[in-house]
């Protein structure tokens, strides 16, 4: 969608954790600063028809920012992440998004080989923190943009 390229190129004070050459410690510092940002841009692992947002993170930075911190949150979500109900949204987040990310990153986790979640205790797991948001406080803080394309894991 070009969102990152636009933020990088238009003079915004953009806290970019994807800066090449950054160490893990530098990336963690950027993630901490994101919690105090005016705006946070991300996606969601799954969204139920009822409006629940389901997210799973390895470090917890995204689920933390969705829950509290940035003044505004903008979520861009492809149609492939929309699920019939909360149970299916949780399943999708665990068995599609998390497993796909483990495979994409070449992680040494039990899920990366068969392609299904094993609710493991692997130190490499990318699914340490689970968040379900069913109501936004304060109202309007989170803006959800549904995109009629399949986007992301």
BAMITI-517663 format. One line per field, with one value per residue (C-alpha): residue in one letter; residue number from 1; x, y, z. Coordinates in pm, whole numbers, always signed. Each point is the difference from the previous one (the first is absolute). Layout:
REM BAMITI-517663
residuo: [A, ...]
num: [NUM, ...]
px: [X, ...]
py: [Y, ...]
pz: [Z, ...]
//
This chain:
REM BAMITI-517663
residuo: [X, X, X, X, X, X, X, X, X, X, X, X, X, X, X, X, X, X, X, X, X, X, X, X, X, X, X, X, X, X, X, X, X, X, X, X, X, X, X, X, X, X, X, X, X, X, X, X, X, X, X, X, X, X, X, X, X, X, X, X, X, X, X, X, X, X, X, X, X, X, X, X, X, X, X, X, X, X, X, X, X, X, X, X, X, X, X, X, X, X, X, X, X, X, X, X, X, X, X, X, X, X, X, X, X, X, X, X, X, X, X, X, X, X, X, X, X, X, X, X, X, X, X, X, X, X, X, X, X, X, X, X, X, X, X, X, X, X, X, X, X, X, X, X, X, X, X, X, X, X, X, X, X]
num: [1, 2, 3, 4, 5, 6, 7, 8, 9, 10, 11, 12, 13, 14, 15, 16, 17, 18, 19, 20, 21, 22, 23, 24, 25, 26, 27, 28, 29, 30, 31, 32, 33, 34, 35, 36, 37, 38, 39, 40, 41, 42, 43, 44, 45, 46, 47, 48, 49, 50, 51, 52, 53, 54, 55, 56, 57, 58, 59, 60, 61, 62, 63, 64, 65, 66, 67, 68, 69, 70, 71, 72, 73, 74, 75, 76, 77, 78, 79, 80, 81, 82, 83, 84, 85, 86, 87, 88, 89, 90, 91, 92, 93, 94, 95, 96, 97, 98, 99, 100, 101, 102, 103, 104, 105, 106, 107, 108, 109, 110, 111, 112, 113, 114, 115, 116, 117, 118, 119, 120, 121, 122, 123, 124, 125, 126, 127, 128, 129, 130, 131, 132, 133, 134, 135, 136, 137, 138, 139, 140, 141, 142, 143, 144, 145, 146, 147, 148, 149, 150, 151, 152, 153]
px: [+0, +302, -85, +351, +165, -224, +70, +373, +4, -229, +177, -188, +172, -35, +123, +100, +94, +82, +304, +262, +310, -181, +94, -267, +57, -48, -321, -126, +65, -200, -283, -1, -17, -294, -206, +17, -56, -284, -93, +69, -46, -34, -223, -195, +42, -375, -326, -331, -322, -109, +294, +248, +365, +225, +375, +299, +355, +338, +123, -340, +75, -296, -256, +119, -36, -345, -114, +156, +251, -20, -270, -128, +30, -53, -47, +5, -161, -45, -317, +190, +17, -377, -146, -356, +38, +249, +89, +95, +192, +209, +58, +111, +238, +163, -1, +28, +170, +233, +90, +51, +228, +203, +43, +79, +268, +146, -64, +86, -344, -223, -264, +235, +38, -357, -160, -232, +25, +120, -36, +371, +249, +267, +231, -35, -379, -156, -324, +79, -267, -367, -242, -374, -147, -379, -52, +209, +59, -2, -250, +154, +361, +33, -90, -44, +42, -133, +157, -166, +322, +184, +282, +264, -6]
py: [+0, +229, +133, -56, +159, +304, +39, -36, +259, +284, +157, -177, -80, -368, -252, -268, -332, -142, +220, -227, -52, +62, -233, -182, +239, +301, -154, -54, +365, +109, -235, +159, +349, -112, -36, +377, +95, +219, -265, -372, -175, -379, -285, -258, -378, -53, +191, -168, +103, +120, +241, -173, +58, -302, +46, -213, +132, -138, +304, +154, +344, +8, -142, +250, +293, -116, -18, +317, +268, +172, +264, -147, -347, -68, -363, -102, -342, -213, -199, -326, +90, +32, -298, -111, +8, +44, -370, -2, +326, -152, -311, +217, +206, -314, -234, +233, +323, -132, -322, +187, +250, -279, -164, +332, +86, -352, -46, -327, -58, -310, +183, +95, -358, -136, +345, -15, +146, -235, +250, -62, +138, +62, +295, +95, +22, +304, -29, +89, +267, -32, +291, +15, +348, +7, +365, +312, +244, +288, -33, +69, -54, -301, +46, -317, +16, -311, -54, -215, -192, -287, +169, -148, -315]
pz: [+0, +26, +347, +139, -304, +33, +372, -62, -278, +103, +295, +278, +329, -80, +257, -250, +161, -342, -49, -154, +209, +329, +281, +197, +293, -231, -135, +356, +82, -304, +105, +347, -152, -216, +317, +51, -365, -122, -256, -42, -336, -18, -107, +194, -15, -10, +32, +84, -173, +346, +7, +232, -86, +64, +3, +94, +41, +90, +195, +78, -140, -241, +243, +260, -241, -107, +361, +138, -85, -337, -27, -329, -150, -371, -99, -367, -37, -312, -63, +62, +370, +50, +189, +73, +378, +284, +14, -369, +42, +280, -212, -294, +213, +144, -300, -298, +110, +271, -178, -328, +171, +163, -340, -173, +258, -4, +370, +172, +149, +2, -206, -285, -120, -16, -39, +302, +349, +273, +289, +62, +247, -264, +73, -369, +3, -166, +198, +359, +51, -98, -4, -62, -26, +4, +86, -60, +285, -54, -285, -340, +107, -233, -366, -203, -378, -172, -340, -264, -75, +161, +194, +225, +206]
//
